[in-house]
Amino acid sequence: MVIRTLECSSCEVRVEGRIPLSNLSRLPPDLREFAELYLLAGGSLKALAQQLGVSYPLVRNRLDRIIAALTAMRDEKHAARMDILDDLETGVIDAEEAARKLRRLPESSFPPSPES
């Protein structure tokens, strides 16, 4: 899914183009809310469990679900990029088509550099 337009309701500035959703925004609502609570708890599962009145293993399990979902999204994007490069290498598509397809991928499809 890609956002096409962002508009400020107070100053009416409008930005148009291909604006990809972040991986966090693509999580199901319950996992997005948990991620926000986790960050607001300073990344402390123990504090979050106390705040929510649930067990530590329950919050750990929820965090593991988020990690698995984000990893799958990253792997999917990386695989799409590699498929395009494989098609280029084998002659299925030419350089112009590969460049066009790579430009359509969200920027976050590139894995982080080893220095990150």
C-alpha positions as semicolon CSV with decimal commas, in nm:
position;residue;x (nm);y (nm);z (nm)
1;M;0,000;0,000;0,000
2;V;0,127;0,347;-0,087
3;I;-0,003;0,686;0,022
4;R;-0,043;0,928;-0,271
5;T;-0,123;1,255;-0,090
6;L;-0,043;1,409;0,248
7;E;-0,218;1,731;0,343
8;C;-0,189;1,959;0,646
9;S;-0,536;2,054;0,769
10;S;-0,417;2,377;0,930
11;C;-0,187;2,529;0,666
12;E;-0,321;2,337;0,364
13;V;0,024;2,237;0,242
14;R;-0,009;1,931;0,021
15;V;0,256;1,674;-0,073
16;E;0,185;1,433;-0,357
17;G;0,380;1,133;-0,479
18;R;0,450;0,773;-0,385
19;I;0,472;0,781;-0,007
20;P;0,525;0,425;0,123
21;L;0,393;0,316;0,460
22;S;0,653;0,232;0,721
23;N;0,678;-0,127;0,835
24;L;0,550;-0,027;1,179
25;S;0,240;0,130;1,028
26;R;0,174;-0,193;0,838
27;L;0,147;-0,394;1,162
28;P;-0,201;-0,494;1,281
29;P;-0,354;-0,230;1,513
30;D;-0,301;-0,435;1,830
31;L;0,070;-0,482;1,758
32;R;0,113;-0,114;1,664
33;E;-0,044;-0,013;1,994
34;F;0,177;-0,256;2,184
35;A;0,489;-0,121;2,008
36;E;0,392;0,232;2,112
37;L;0,334;0,126;2,474
38;Y;0,665;-0,062;2,474
39;L;0,852;0,248;2,355
40;L;0,672;0,469;2,607
41;A;0,776;0,223;2,879
42;G;1,137;0,291;2,783
43;G;1,176;-0,051;2,620
44;S;1,124;-0,227;2,951
45;L;0,913;-0,540;2,921
46;K;0,902;-0,570;3,299
47;A;0,766;-0,217;3,337
48;L;0,517;-0,272;3,057
49;A;0,392;-0,597;3,210
50;Q;0,338;-0,416;3,542
51;Q;0,166;-0,125;3,369
52;L;-0,070;-0,357;3,181
53;G;-0,119;-0,591;3,475
54;V;-0,012;-0,898;3,276
55;S;0,272;-1,146;3,297
56;Y;0,620;-1,087;3,162
57;P;0,595;-1,393;2,927
58;L;0,279;-1,246;2,776
59;V;0,446;-0,916;2,686
60;R;0,759;-1,100;2,567
61;N;0,542;-1,312;2,338
62;R;0,377;-1,000;2,195
63;L;0,717;-0,839;2,132
64;D;0,833;-1,159;1,960
65;R;0,527;-1,136;1,730
66;I;0,623;-0,781;1,636
67;I;0,983;-0,881;1,569
68;A;0,869;-1,174;1,352
69;A;0,630;-0,954;1,153
70;L;0,890;-0,680;1,094
71;T;1,153;-0,937;0,997
72;A;0,914;-1,094;0,747
73;M;0,838;-0,753;0,592
74;R;1,209;-0,671;0,561
75;D;1,284;-1,012;0,411
76;E;0,996;-0,972;0,164
77;K;1,126;-0,636;0,046
78;H;1,482;-0,764;0,018
79;A;1,361;-1,068;-0,180
80;A;1,173;-0,842;-0,423
81;R;1,492;-0,642;-0,489
82;M;1,695;-0,960;-0,536
83;D;1,434;-1,100;-0,780
84;I;1,469;-0,789;-0,995
85;L;1,849;-0,813;-0,992
86;D;1,832;-1,186;-1,076
87;D;1,602;-1,110;-1,371
88;L;1,849;-0,847;-1,490
89;E;2,144;-1,085;-1,455
90;T;1,971;-1,365;-1,648
91;G;1,849;-1,133;-1,925
92;V;1,479;-1,163;-1,844
93;I;1,466;-0,782;-1,820
94;D;1,700;-0,510;-1,941
95;A;1,874;-0,245;-1,730
96;E;1,606;0,015;-1,801
97;E;1,327;-0,216;-1,682
98;A;1,530;-0,318;-1,375
99;A;1,588;0,047;-1,285
100;R;1,217;0,122;-1,327
101;K;1,120;-0,171;-1,103
102;L;1,381;-0,082;-0,840
103;R;1,257;0,278;-0,828
104;R;0,903;0,152;-0,756
105;L;1,023;-0,038;-0,449
106;P;0,996;0,148;-0,118
107;E;1,328;0,300;-0,009
108;S;1,332;0,083;0,301
109;S;1,361;-0,227;0,081
110;F;1,737;-0,200;0,099
111;P;1,886;-0,384;0,396
112;P;2,082;-0,171;0,643
113;S;2,452;-0,136;0,592
114;P;2,679;-0,336;0,826
115;E;2,782;-0,010;0,997
116;S;2,423;0,065;1,113
